[in-house]
Amino acid sequence: MAIRRGLLFTEINRKRGGGSRLPILIVVLFTLLAPLVFFFGRGFHTTASIDENNIPSDSAKQSVHWRETLALQYVKSLFSKEVIDVIASSTVDLGPLSLDTFRKNNMSASWKVNGLETSVDNNAISEPNQTAADARKETPGGKGDKYLADDHSQSTNTSAKQNRRQLRDKRREKRAAYLVQQDDEAVVKLENAAIERSKSVDSAVLGKYSIWRKENENENSDNTVRLMRDQMIMARVYLSIANMKNKLDLQHELRVRLKESQRALGDAMADADLHRSSSEKIKAMGQVLSKAREQLYDCKLVTGKLRAMLQTADEQVRSLKKQSTFLSQLAAKTIPNGIHCLSMRLTIEYYLLPPEKRKFPRSENLEIPNLHHYALFSDNVLAASVVVNSTIMNAKDASKHVFHLVTDKLNFGAMNMWFLLNPPGKATIHVQNIDEFTWLNSSYCPVLRQLESAAMKEYYFKADHPTTLSSGASNLKYRNPKYLSMLNHLRFYLPQVYPKLDKILFLDDDIVVQKDLTGLWSVDLHGKVNGAVETCGESFHRFDKYLNFSNPHIARNFDPNACGWAYGMNVFDLKEWKKKDITGIYHKWQNMNEDRALWKLGTLPPGLITFYGLTHPLEKSWHVLGLGYNPSVDKSEIENAAVVHYNGNMKPWLELAMTKYRPLWTKYIKYDHPYLRSCNLSE
């Protein structure tokens, strides 16, 4: 581009008669090309300014060739006025400048002037430019170039030039200070941003449980334990690989270190439980693992071995879960030694009593319909005592409450003796033996008849001959012995047990009464037989959860979305019961379920069927469930409940009970009782 412009000006000078000065023009072309271009541009700008002030410029216009005009217009379109002025005034100092330097139009701020400096600098620059313009205007042809060079050389000694240099130096210093300040501010901003980012990043060291070394990391209670476990895993991996590659020495060393780590770890779950020598064992194991890694490490072998170990561990976890289910079911079915001891001691004491001292007072209240009658069927002496004590302690008038207890032959003496020794105030107690109910036989009761069948015995007592704990866990909850006990099914025979009563309140032995229950006898059941708290939510505890709706008998007669309700605290109208023949309905469905095709064993499914359409929903605050399986029952619901129910496997008298709910039950037991102390029963 610069060569083309040079040729353009050479052609202009040749046509104007400057052919005799060709050597001089060639020198000027290479030394003062850029200053000349902007010099002509300045002259053109001066001429234009004269025209703007209405000063005649016809002679100047006639002296400029049309090609020169085009060239000057092209140069003027490339640069702003400030750039042209700076270049024109700095030609002598800076020497010839390239036009390409300024074509990108990204000048530094130091080229720009503002305020007072602008006016001074413009005055200083405009003076030599004006002189150069006048010289070009008066000097035709190449003579003007010579005179122009002389003017520029003379202007270097002027005071204006010194002022420009001083101003330029000041601007450069000011610009440098500004850039330094900007750099400092940028550094501070970057540091602050880095600090903020570091706060949001987890400070834990990646590879926290590295088996090759122990990082400096945040203190946790089990870091060392986890490190030792990881080392032992890798030791087993390399032990297997060493066996494959016949590395006997390394195999022996790994086996020795593995045994040492196992002994040091033991049953420790936290670092505080570890032996003092554990740190030495970790170092020794780390050295052996490093040695094994150097000799045996193979990515495919290690990955395959770890995958096999993971699959084995997963199978073991599933097996342990089955065993855990089996053992929890087994624990829920058993009676603790302390309660068994209490029952035996009380039984001995009861049968040592003379017959006249075995009777309870106020036996005349047992058949008075106007009193508040409770039915409680249990073989657990301690649990029954909590139900009675909690009811009496929260009753406004204990004399109106009558408790009808039914138990089996084994616990009949113990149940009597306990309440003879610990009478419930003014309340009435009556204990009966279920084995003395002669009407309850296999010809009348379908459950008893079904229990005599070979299929039922096979299901209950052989259970496909399980050889392991895990295999016996299948459907174990349906094989619970309580489903075989007639104490559990006696709730369907209340009018037969208490023929002279009109209304009765049924209570399970795993409940605790927290408020006076007198108000339940004034609840209007609206012609229904059963008053119970409903347990259904949006999608659970409805009929389809308990009944087999693929069976046509169930599908035709019941709504799968019908709401379930809870056994444990139920108000039964025995008059309506007799009118609607509830026991007959129960017998009908129980006979149809001999092969367990309608429901699994238990009392709630036949209860839902028997009282279908005959249940009146009670307020939920009367009965709160879930304390035997749900650890997140709302605290306010428990506090406001009249009755809390430990339904589930975690009964309050078992060691597997949830500790957060157990105090609600234990506060109604006097653990300083001599019989309880002698049987080691404590909170």
C-alpha positions as CSV (number, residue, x, y, z in Angstrom):
1,M,0.0,0.0,0.0
2,A,2.9,2.4,0.8
3,I,4.5,1.6,-2.5
4,R,1.3,2.4,-4.4
5,R,0.9,5.7,-2.7
6,G,4.6,6.6,-3.4
7,L,4.0,5.9,-7.1
8,L,0.9,8.0,-7.0
9,F,2.8,11.0,-5.7
10,T,5.7,10.4,-8.1
11,E,3.2,10.6,-11.1
12,I,1.8,13.8,-9.7
13,N,5.2,15.5,-9.4
14,R,6.2,14.3,-12.9
15,K,3.2,15.9,-14.5
16,R,3.8,19.1,-12.7
17,G,7.3,19.4,-14.2
18,G,9.4,18.0,-11.4
19,G,11.3,15.4,-13.6
20,S,14.7,17.2,-13.1
21,R,14.5,16.6,-9.3
22,L,14.0,12.8,-9.5
23,P,17.0,11.9,-7.3
24,I,15.8,14.2,-4.6
25,L,12.2,12.9,-4.8
26,I,13.4,9.3,-4.5
27,V,15.2,10.2,-1.2
28,V,12.2,12.1,0.1
29,L,10.0,9.1,-0.9
30,F,11.9,6.7,1.4
31,T,12.7,9.2,4.2
32,L,9.7,11.6,4.4
33,L,6.9,9.7,2.8
34,A,4.6,9.7,5.8
35,P,5.3,13.3,6.9
36,L,4.7,14.5,3.3
37,V,1.3,12.7,3.1
38,F,0.1,14.2,6.3
39,F,1.6,17.5,5.5
40,F,-0.5,17.6,2.3
41,G,-3.4,16.5,4.4
42,R,-2.9,19.4,6.8
43,G,-2.7,21.8,3.9
44,F,-5.9,20.5,2.5
45,H,-7.5,20.8,6.0
46,T,-6.3,24.5,6.2
47,T,-7.7,25.3,2.8
48,A,-11.0,23.8,3.9
49,S,-11.0,25.9,7.0
50,I,-10.4,29.0,5.0
51,D,-13.5,28.1,2.9
52,E,-15.5,27.7,6.0
53,N,-14.6,31.3,7.1
54,N,-15.7,32.7,3.7
55,I,-12.1,33.5,2.6
56,P,-11.6,33.0,-1.2
57,S,-9.5,29.9,-2.1
58,D,-10.0,29.6,-5.8
59,S,-6.3,29.9,-6.6
60,A,-5.5,27.0,-4.1
61,K,-8.2,24.8,-5.6
62,Q,-6.9,25.4,-9.2
63,S,-3.3,24.4,-8.1
64,V,-4.3,21.0,-6.8
65,H,-4.6,18.3,-9.4
66,W,-7.6,16.0,-9.3
67,R,-5.6,12.9,-8.5
68,E,-3.9,14.7,-5.6
69,T,-7.4,15.7,-4.3
70,L,-8.4,12.0,-4.4
71,A,-5.3,10.9,-2.6
72,L,-5.7,13.6,0.1
73,Q,-9.4,12.7,0.6
74,Y,-8.3,9.0,1.0
75,V,-5.7,9.9,3.6
76,K,-8.2,12.1,5.4
77,S,-10.8,9.3,5.6
78,L,-8.2,7.0,7.2
79,F,-7.2,9.1,10.2
80,S,-8.8,11.5,12.6
81,K,-7.8,15.1,13.1
82,E,-5.8,14.3,16.3
83,V,-3.7,11.6,14.6
84,I,-2.9,13.8,11.7
85,D,-1.9,16.7,14.0
86,V,0.3,14.5,16.2
87,I,2.1,13.0,13.2
88,A,2.6,16.3,11.5
89,S,4.0,17.9,14.7
90,S,6.3,14.9,15.5
91,T,7.9,14.2,12.2
92,V,11.3,15.5,13.2
93,D,11.3,13.7,16.6
94,L,10.0,10.3,15.5
95,G,11.3,10.2,12.0
96,P,9.2,8.7,9.1
97,L,6.1,6.8,10.3
98,S,4.3,4.0,8.6
99,L,0.7,4.5,7.7
100,D,-0.1,0.9,8.6
101,T,0.7,1.7,12.2
102,F,-2.4,3.8,12.6
103,R,-4.7,2.0,10.2
104,K,-6.2,-0.2,12.9
105,N,-7.4,2.9,14.7
106,N,-6.7,1.5,18.2
107,M,-4.6,4.4,19.5
108,S,-3.5,4.4,23.1
109,A,-5.2,6.9,25.4
110,S,-1.8,8.8,25.7
111,W,-2.5,10.1,22.2
112,K,-5.6,11.8,23.4
113,V,-5.7,15.1,25.3
114,N,-8.4,16.6,27.5
115,G,-9.1,19.8,29.3
116,L,-6.4,22.4,29.6
117,E,-3.7,20.2,28.1
118,T,-5.8,19.9,25.0
119,S,-5.9,23.6,24.4
120,V,-2.2,24.1,25.0
121,D,-1.2,21.2,22.9
122,N,-3.5,22.1,20.1
123,N,-2.1,25.6,20.0
124,A,1.4,24.3,20.0
125,I,0.7,21.8,17.2
126,S,-1.4,24.2,15.1
127,E,1.3,26.8,14.8
128,P,3.8,24.7,12.8
129,N,1.0,23.1,10.9
130,Q,-0.2,26.5,9.8
131,T,3.3,27.5,8.8
132,A,3.7,24.3,6.8
133,A,0.3,24.8,5.1
134,D,1.3,28.4,4.1
135,A,4.6,27.2,2.8
136,R,2.9,24.6,0.7
137,K,0.4,27.1,-0.5
138,E,3.0,29.6,-1.6
139,T,5.7,27.2,-2.8
140,P,4.8,25.3,-6.1
141,G,6.3,22.0,-7.1
142,G,9.3,20.4,-5.5
143,K,10.6,23.8,-4.1
144,G,8.0,23.6,-1.4
145,D,9.3,20.3,-0.2
146,K,12.7,21.7,0.4
147,Y,11.5,24.8,2.3
148,L,9.1,22.5,4.3
149,A,12.1,20.4,5.5
150,D,13.9,23.6,6.5
151,D,10.9,24.8,8.5
152,H,10.6,21.5,10.4
153,S,14.3,21.5,11.3
154,Q,14.0,25.1,12.6
155,S,10.9,24.3,14.7
156,T,12.8,21.8,16.8
157,N,14.5,24.6,18.7
158,T,11.3,26.4,19.5
159,S,9.8,26.6,23.0
160,A,6.5,25.1,21.7
161,K,8.4,21.9,20.9
162,Q,9.8,21.7,24.5
163,N,6.3,22.3,25.9
164,R,5.0,19.5,23.8
165,R,7.7,17.1,25.0
166,Q,6.9,18.1,28.6
167,L,3.2,17.6,28.2
168,R,3.8,14.3,26.4
169,D,6.1,13.1,29.2
170,K,3.4,14.1,31.8
171,R,0.7,12.2,29.9
172,R,2.9,9.1,29.7
173,E,3.6,9.2,33.4
174,K,0.0,9.7,34.2
175,R,-0.9,6.9,31.9
176,A,1.7,4.6,33.5
177,A,0.4,5.4,37.0
178,Y,-3.2,4.7,35.9
179,L,-2.2,1.4,34.4
180,V,-0.3,0.4,37.6
181,Q,-3.3,1.4,39.7
182,Q,-5.5,-0.7,37.5
183,D,-3.2,-3.7,37.8
184,D,-3.2,-3.4,41.6
185,E,-7.0,-3.2,41.7
186,A,-7.3,-6.2,39.3
187,V,-4.9,-8.2,41.5
188,V,-7.0,-7.4,44.6
189,K,-10.2,-8.4,42.8
190,L,-8.7,-11.6,41.6
191,E,-7.5,-12.5,45.1
192,N,-10.9,-11.7,46.7
193,A,-12.6,-13.8,44.0
194,A,-10.2,-16.7,44.7
195,I,-10.9,-16.5,48.4
196,E,-14.7,-16.6,47.8
197,R,-14.3,-19.6,45.5
198,S,-12.2,-21.4,48.0
199,K,-14.9,-21.0,50.6
200,S,-17.4,-22.9,48.5
201,V,-15.0,-25.7,47.6
202,D,-14.9,-28.8,49.8
203,S,-11.7,-28.7,51.7
204,A,-11.6,-32.5,51.9
205,V,-8.6,-34.0,50.1
206,L,-9.4,-35.9,47.0
207,G,-8.5,-39.6,47.4
208,K,-9.4,-39.2,51.1
209,Y,-9.0,-42.9,51.8
210,S,-6.0,-43.5,49.8
211,I,-4.4,-46.9,50.6
212,W,-1.0,-45.7,49.6
213,R,-0.6,-42.8,52.0
214,K,-2.5,-40.9,54.6
215,E,-3.2,-37.4,53.6
216,N,-3.4,-34.4,55.9
217,E,-7.1,-33.9,56.1
218,N,-9.9,-32.8,58.2
219,E,-10.2,-34.8,61.4
220,N,-13.1,-37.3,61.4
221,S,-13.9,-39.9,64.0
222,D,-13.2,-42.9,61.7
223,N,-10.5,-41.8,59.2
224,T,-8.0,-44.3,60.5
225,V,-10.5,-47.1,60.7
226,R,-11.5,-46.6,57.1
227,L,-7.8,-46.4,56.0
228,M,-7.1,-49.7,57.7
229,R,-10.2,-51.3,56.0
230,D,-9.1,-50.0,52.6
231,Q,-5.6,-51.4,53.2
232,M,-7.0,-54.8,54.1
233,I,-9.1,-54.8,50.9
234,M,-6.1,-54.1,48.7
235,A,-4.1,-56.7,50.7
236,R,-6.7,-59.3,49.8
237,V,-6.5,-58.3,46.2
238,Y,-2.7,-58.6,46.0
239,L,-2.8,-61.7,48.0
240,S,-5.0,-63.4,45.4
241,I,-2.7,-62.0,42.5
242,A,0.4,-63.2,44.3
243,N,-1.1,-66.6,44.6
244,M,-1.8,-66.6,40.9
245,K,1.7,-65.6,40.0
246,N,3.4,-67.8,42.5
247,K,5.0,-65.0,44.5
248,L,5.3,-67.0,47.7
249,D,7.5,-64.6,49.7
250,L,5.2,-61.6,49.0
251,Q,2.1,-63.8,49.6
252,H,3.4,-64.8,53.0
253,E,4.2,-61.2,53.9
254,L,0.8,-59.9,52.8
255,R,-0.9,-62.7,54.8
256,V,1.0,-61.8,58.0
257,R,0.3,-58.1,57.7
258,L,-3.4,-58.8,56.9
259,K,-3.7,-60.8,60.1
260,E,-2.0,-58.1,62.1
261,S,-4.3,-55.4,60.8
262,Q,-7.4,-57.6,61.5
263,R,-6.3,-58.0,65.1
264,A,-5.5,-54.3,65.5
265,L,-8.9,-53.3,63.9
266,G,-11.0,-55.8,65.8
267,D,-14.6,-54.5,66.2
268,A,-13.6,-50.8,66.2
269,M,-16.0,-48.5,64.6
270,A,-14.2,-45.2,65.4
271,D,-10.6,-44.1,65.8
272,A,-10.9,-43.8,69.5
273,D,-11.6,-47.6,69.7
274,L,-8.3,-48.5,68.0
275,H,-5.3,-50.0,69.8
276,R,-2.2,-47.8,70.2
277,S,-0.3,-50.1,67.8
278,S,-2.7,-49.4,64.9
279,S,-0.5,-46.6,63.5
280,E,2.5,-49.0,63.3
281,K,0.3,-51.6,61.6
282,I,-0.8,-49.0,59.1
283,K,2.8,-48.1,58.2
284,A,3.9,-51.7,57.9
285,M,0.9,-52.5,55.7
286,G,1.6,-49.5,53.6
287,Q,5.1,-50.6,52.9
288,V,4.0,-54.1,51.9
289,L,1.3,-52.7,49.6
290,S,3.8,-50.4,48.0
291,K,6.0,-53.4,47.4
292,A,3.1,-55.4,46.0
293,R,2.1,-52.6,43.7
294,E,5.5,-52.5,42.2
295,Q,5.7,-56.2,41.6
296,L,2.1,-57.2,40.9
297,Y,0.0,-54.3,39.8
298,D,-2.0,-55.1,36.7
299,C,-5.0,-52.9,35.9
300,K,-7.1,-55.7,34.5
301,L,-6.3,-58.2,37.2
302,V,-6.9,-55.6,40.0
303,T,-10.2,-54.4,38.4
304,G,-11.5,-58.0,37.9
305,K,-10.6,-59.0,41.5
306,L,-12.3,-55.9,43.0
307,R,-15.4,-56.6,40.9
308,A,-15.5,-60.1,42.1
309,M,-15.1,-59.0,45.7
310,L,-17.9,-56.4,45.2
311,Q,-20.3,-59.1,43.9
312,T,-19.4,-61.4,46.8
313,A,-20.0,-58.6,49.3
314,D,-23.3,-57.7,47.7
315,E,-24.5,-61.3,48.0
316,Q,-23.4,-61.4,51.6
317,V,-25.4,-58.2,52.3
318,R,-28.5,-59.7,50.9
319,S,-28.0,-62.9,52.9
320,L,-27.5,-60.8,56.1
321,K,-30.6,-58.8,55.4
322,K,-32.6,-62.0,55.2
323,Q,-31.1,-63.3,58.4
324,S,-31.8,-59.9,60.0
325,T,-35.5,-60.2,59.0
326,F,-35.6,-63.7,60.4
327,L,-34.0,-62.8,63.7
328,S,-36.2,-59.7,64.1
329,Q,-39.3,-61.7,63.6
330,L,-38.0,-64.3,66.0
331,A,-37.2,-61.7,68.6
332,A,-40.7,-60.2,68.2
333,K,-42.3,-63.6,68.8
334,T,-40.3,-64.5,71.9
335,I,-41.0,-63.5,75.5
336,P,-37.9,-62.0,77.3
337,N,-36.4,-64.0,80.1
338,G,-37.4,-61.4,82.7
339,I,-41.1,-61.5,81.8
340,H,-41.0,-65.3,81.7
341,C,-39.4,-65.4,85.1
342,L,-42.0,-63.0,86.4
343,S,-44.8,-65.2,85.1
344,M,-43.4,-68.3,86.7
345,R,-42.9,-66.7,90.1
346,L,-46.4,-65.3,90.1
347,T,-47.9,-68.6,89.1
348,I,-46.2,-70.4,91.9
349,E,-47.3,-67.8,94.4
350,Y,-50.9,-67.9,93.1
351,Y,-51.4,-71.7,93.5
352,L,-49.9,-71.5,97.0
353,L,-52.7,-69.2,98.0
354,P,-55.8,-70.6,99.6
355,P,-58.9,-70.6,97.3
356,E,-60.7,-68.0,99.3
357,K,-57.9,-65.5,98.7
358,R,-57.9,-65.9,95.0
359,K,-61.1,-63.8,94.4
360,F,-61.2,-60.2,93.3
361,P,-63.5,-57.6,95.0
362,R,-66.5,-56.0,93.3
363,S,-67.3,-59.0,91.2
364,E,-71.0,-57.7,91.0
365,N,-69.8,-55.0,88.5
366,L,-68.9,-57.5,85.9
367,E,-72.4,-57.6,84.3
368,I,-73.7,-54.1,84.9
369,P,-74.2,-52.6,81.3
370,N,-74.0,-48.9,82.5
371,L,-70.3,-49.2,83.5
372,H,-67.3,-48.8,81.2
373,H,-66.2,-52.3,80.2
374,Y,-62.8,-53.2,78.7
375,A,-61.8,-56.4,76.9
376,L,-58.1,-57.3,77.0
377,F,-56.8,-60.6,75.7
378,S,-53.1,-61.2,76.5
379,D,-50.5,-63.8,77.7
380,N,-48.1,-61.0,78.7
381,V,-48.5,-60.1,82.4
382,L,-46.3,-57.0,82.3
383,A,-47.9,-55.7,79.1
384,A,-51.4,-56.2,80.6
385,S,-50.4,-54.4,83.8
386,V,-49.3,-51.3,81.8
387,V,-52.7,-51.2,79.9
388,V,-54.7,-51.4,83.1
389,N,-52.5,-49.0,85.1
390,S,-52.3,-46.4,82.4
391,T,-56.1,-46.5,81.9
392,I,-56.8,-46.2,85.7
393,M,-54.2,-43.5,86.3
394,N,-55.7,-41.3,83.6
395,A,-59.4,-42.0,84.4
396,K,-61.5,-39.3,86.1
397,D,-63.6,-41.9,88.0
398,A,-61.8,-45.3,88.3
399,S,-64.8,-46.9,90.0
400,K,-66.8,-47.0,86.8
401,H,-64.1,-49.0,84.8
402,V,-64.3,-52.7,84.6
403,F,-61.5,-54.8,83.0
404,H,-62.2,-58.2,81.5
405,L,-58.9,-60.0,81.0
406,V,-58.6,-63.3,79.1
407,T,-55.4,-65.3,79.0
408,D,-54.3,-68.9,78.5
409,K,-53.8,-71.7,81.0
410,L,-50.1,-71.1,81.3
411,N,-50.4,-67.5,82.4
412,F,-53.8,-67.6,84.2
413,G,-52.3,-67.9,87.7
414,A,-49.7,-65.2,87.0
415,M,-52.3,-62.7,85.7
416,N,-54.5,-63.3,88.7
417,M,-51.6,-63.0,91.2
418,W,-50.3,-59.8,89.8
419,F,-53.6,-57.9,90.1
420,L,-54.2,-59.5,93.5
421,L,-50.9,-58.1,94.7
422,N,-51.3,-54.8,92.8
423,P,-55.1,-53.9,92.7
424,P,-56.0,-51.1,90.3
425,G,-57.6,-48.8,92.9
426,K,-61.4,-48.7,92.7
427,A,-61.5,-50.4,89.3
428,T,-62.9,-53.9,88.9
429,I,-60.7,-56.7,87.6
430,H,-61.8,-60.1,86.2
431,V,-59.4,-62.7,84.8
432,Q,-60.6,-65.7,82.7
433,N,-59.0,-68.7,81.1
434,I,-59.7,-69.2,77.4
435,D,-59.3,-72.9,77.8
436,E,-62.4,-72.9,80.0
437,F,-64.6,-71.6,77.1
438,T,-66.1,-75.0,76.2
439,W,-68.1,-73.5,73.3
440,L,-64.9,-72.5,71.6
441,N,-64.1,-75.7,69.7
442,S,-63.2,-76.9,66.2
443,S,-66.8,-77.7,65.3
444,Y,-67.8,-74.1,66.0
445,C,-64.7,-72.1,65.2
446,P,-63.3,-72.4,61.6
447,V,-59.8,-71.3,62.7
448,L,-59.5,-74.1,65.2
449,R,-60.7,-76.6,62.5
450,Q,-58.2,-75.2,60.0
451,L,-55.3,-75.5,62.4
452,E,-56.0,-79.2,62.7
453,S,-55.6,-79.7,58.9
454,A,-52.4,-81.3,57.5
455,A,-51.9,-78.4,55.1
456,M,-51.9,-75.8,57.9
457,K,-49.4,-77.9,60.0
458,E,-47.2,-78.2,56.9
459,Y,-47.3,-74.5,56.3
460,Y,-46.6,-73.5,60.0
461,F,-44.3,-76.1,61.4
462,K,-42.3,-77.4,58.4
463,A,-42.2,-74.3,56.3
464,D,-40.5,-76.1,53.3
465,H,-37.9,-77.4,55.7
466,P,-35.6,-74.4,55.8
467,T,-32.0,-75.4,56.4
468,T,-30.7,-71.8,57.0
469,L,-31.9,-68.7,58.7
470,S,-32.1,-66.8,55.4
471,S,-34.2,-69.4,53.7
472,G,-36.7,-69.4,56.6
473,A,-37.3,-65.7,56.3
474,S,-39.7,-66.0,53.4
475,N,-43.1,-64.8,54.5
476,L,-42.0,-65.3,58.1
477,K,-44.3,-62.7,59.5
478,Y,-47.3,-64.7,58.4
479,R,-46.0,-67.7,60.4
480,N,-46.1,-65.8,63.6
481,P,-47.5,-68.0,66.4
482,K,-49.9,-65.3,67.5
483,Y,-52.0,-66.1,64.4
484,L,-52.4,-69.6,65.8
485,S,-53.5,-68.4,69.2
486,M,-57.2,-68.2,69.8
487,L,-56.5,-65.2,72.1
488,N,-55.9,-63.3,68.8
489,H,-59.1,-64.5,67.2
490,L,-61.3,-64.2,70.3
491,R,-62.1,-60.6,69.3
492,F,-64.7,-62.0,66.8
493,Y,-66.6,-63.7,69.7
494,L,-67.2,-60.8,72.1
495,P,-71.0,-61.3,72.4
496,Q,-70.4,-64.9,73.3
497,V,-67.8,-64.1,75.9
498,Y,-69.8,-61.2,77.4
499,P,-73.5,-62.0,76.6
500,K,-74.9,-59.5,79.1
501,L,-73.0,-56.4,78.0
502,D,-74.3,-53.8,75.4
503,K,-71.0,-52.0,74.6
504,I,-67.4,-52.8,75.2
505,L,-64.0,-51.2,74.5
506,F,-61.5,-53.6,73.0
507,L,-57.8,-52.9,73.8
508,D,-54.6,-54.6,72.6
509,D,-51.9,-55.4,75.1
510,D,-49.3,-53.2,73.2
511,I,-51.1,-49.9,73.9
512,V,-50.7,-47.1,76.5
513,V,-53.6,-45.0,77.6
514,Q,-52.7,-41.3,78.1
515,K,-56.1,-39.7,78.6
516,D,-59.5,-40.5,80.1
517,L,-61.4,-42.8,77.8
518,T,-64.9,-42.1,79.3
519,G,-65.9,-40.1,76.3
520,L,-65.8,-43.1,74.0
521,W,-69.0,-44.5,75.6
522,S,-70.9,-41.4,74.6
523,V,-69.8,-41.6,70.9
524,D,-72.8,-42.2,68.6
525,L,-71.9,-45.0,66.2
526,H,-74.9,-44.2,63.9
527,G,-76.1,-47.8,63.8
528,K,-72.6,-49.1,63.0
529,V,-71.1,-52.0,65.0
530,N,-67.5,-50.9,65.1
531,G,-66.0,-47.6,66.1
532,A,-62.3,-47.3,65.0
533,V,-59.7,-44.8,63.7
534,E,-59.1,-45.0,60.0
535,T,-55.5,-45.6,58.9
536,C,-55.7,-45.0,55.1
537,G,-53.8,-42.2,53.5
538,E,-53.6,-41.2,49.8
539,S,-52.5,-44.6,48.6
540,F,-51.8,-46.9,51.5
541,H,-53.6,-48.9,54.2
542,R,-56.6,-49.4,51.9
543,F,-58.4,-52.7,51.2
544,D,-56.2,-53.7,48.3
545,K,-53.2,-53.7,50.6
546,Y,-54.7,-56.6,52.7
547,L,-57.0,-58.5,50.4
548,N,-56.4,-60.4,47.2
549,F,-58.5,-58.6,44.6
550,S,-57.6,-61.1,41.9
551,N,-60.0,-63.4,43.6
552,P,-63.5,-63.0,42.2
553,H,-65.1,-63.3,45.6
554,I,-63.1,-60.3,46.9
555,A,-63.4,-58.3,43.7
556,R,-67.2,-58.6,43.6
557,N,-67.9,-57.7,47.2
558,F,-65.4,-55.0,48.2
559,D,-64.0,-51.7,47.0
560,P,-60.2,-51.9,46.7
561,N,-59.9,-48.2,47.6
562,A,-62.0,-48.5,50.7
563,C,-60.3,-47.1,53.8
564,G,-58.7,-49.5,56.3
565,W,-58.9,-49.0,60.0
566,A,-56.9,-50.1,63.1
567,Y,-57.4,-52.8,65.6
568,G,-56.1,-52.0,69.0
569,M,-58.7,-49.6,70.4
570,N,-62.2,-50.3,69.1
571,V,-65.6,-49.5,70.5
572,F,-68.1,-52.4,69.7
573,D,-71.9,-52.1,70.0
574,L,-72.7,-55.6,71.0
575,K,-76.5,-55.2,70.5
576,E,-75.9,-54.3,66.8
577,W,-73.4,-57.0,66.6
578,K,-76.0,-59.6,67.5
579,K,-78.6,-58.1,65.1
580,K,-76.3,-58.2,62.1
581,D,-74.7,-61.6,63.1
582,I,-71.2,-60.3,62.8
583,T,-69.7,-63.6,64.1
584,G,-71.6,-65.5,61.3
585,I,-70.2,-63.2,58.7
586,Y,-66.7,-63.8,60.0
587,H,-67.3,-67.6,59.9
588,K,-68.4,-67.4,56.3
589,W,-65.3,-65.6,55.1
590,Q,-63.0,-67.6,57.3
591,N,-64.3,-70.9,55.8
592,M,-63.7,-69.5,52.3
593,N,-60.1,-68.7,53.1
594,E,-59.0,-72.2,54.2
595,D,-56.4,-72.2,51.4
596,R,-55.3,-68.6,52.3
597,A,-56.4,-67.5,48.8
598,L,-58.4,-64.4,50.0
599,W,-55.9,-63.0,52.5
600,K,-52.8,-64.0,54.4
601,L,-53.2,-65.1,58.0
602,G,-54.0,-62.5,60.7
603,T,-57.0,-60.8,62.2
604,L,-57.0,-57.4,60.4
605,P,-58.0,-58.7,56.9
606,P,-61.0,-60.7,58.2
607,G,-61.9,-57.8,60.4
608,L,-62.0,-55.4,57.4
609,I,-64.2,-57.9,55.6
610,T,-66.5,-58.7,58.5
611,F,-67.1,-55.0,59.5
612,Y,-67.2,-53.7,55.9
613,G,-69.7,-50.9,55.8
614,L,-70.3,-51.3,59.5
615,T,-67.4,-49.2,60.9
616,H,-67.8,-45.7,62.2
617,P,-64.6,-43.5,61.9
618,L,-63.4,-42.0,65.2
619,E,-61.3,-38.9,65.6
620,K,-57.6,-39.7,64.9
621,S,-56.5,-38.2,68.2
622,W,-58.2,-41.1,70.0
623,H,-55.7,-43.6,68.6
624,V,-52.1,-43.0,67.2
625,L,-50.3,-45.9,65.7
626,G,-46.8,-46.7,64.5
627,L,-44.7,-46.6,67.7
628,G,-43.5,-50.2,67.0
629,Y,-42.1,-49.6,63.5
630,N,-42.1,-45.9,62.6
631,P,-39.3,-43.8,64.1
632,S,-40.8,-40.5,62.7
633,V,-44.3,-40.3,64.3
634,D,-45.1,-36.7,64.9
635,K,-44.4,-35.7,68.5
636,S,-47.4,-33.4,68.7
637,E,-49.7,-36.3,67.6
638,I,-48.2,-38.5,70.3
639,E,-48.7,-35.9,73.0
640,N,-52.3,-35.2,71.9
641,A,-53.3,-38.9,71.6
642,A,-55.6,-40.6,74.0
643,V,-54.0,-44.0,73.1
644,V,-50.6,-44.7,71.6
645,H,-50.1,-48.1,69.9
646,Y,-46.8,-50.0,69.6
647,N,-48.0,-52.0,66.6
648,G,-45.1,-53.6,64.8
649,N,-42.2,-55.8,65.8
650,M,-40.5,-53.3,68.1
651,K,-42.6,-53.9,71.2
652,P,-41.7,-51.7,74.2
653,W,-40.9,-54.7,76.4
654,L,-38.3,-56.0,73.9
655,E,-34.7,-55.0,73.7
656,L,-35.2,-54.0,70.0
657,A,-37.8,-51.4,71.0
658,M,-37.2,-47.8,69.9
659,T,-35.7,-45.9,72.8
660,K,-37.4,-42.6,72.0
661,Y,-40.9,-44.2,72.5
662,R,-40.1,-46.6,75.3
663,P,-40.4,-44.1,78.3
664,L,-44.1,-43.7,77.4
665,W,-44.5,-47.3,78.4
666,T,-42.0,-47.8,81.2
667,K,-43.4,-44.9,83.3
668,Y,-46.4,-47.1,84.2
669,I,-44.2,-49.8,85.7
670,K,-42.9,-49.8,89.2
671,Y,-39.4,-51.3,88.8
672,D,-38.8,-51.3,92.5
673,H,-41.4,-54.1,92.9
674,P,-39.7,-57.1,94.6
675,Y,-40.8,-59.5,91.9
676,L,-39.4,-57.3,89.1
677,R,-36.1,-56.9,90.9
678,S,-35.8,-60.6,91.5
679,C,-36.3,-61.2,87.8
680,N,-33.8,-58.5,86.8
681,L,-36.4,-56.4,85.0
682,S,-35.3,-52.8,84.8
683,E,-35.7,-49.8,82.5
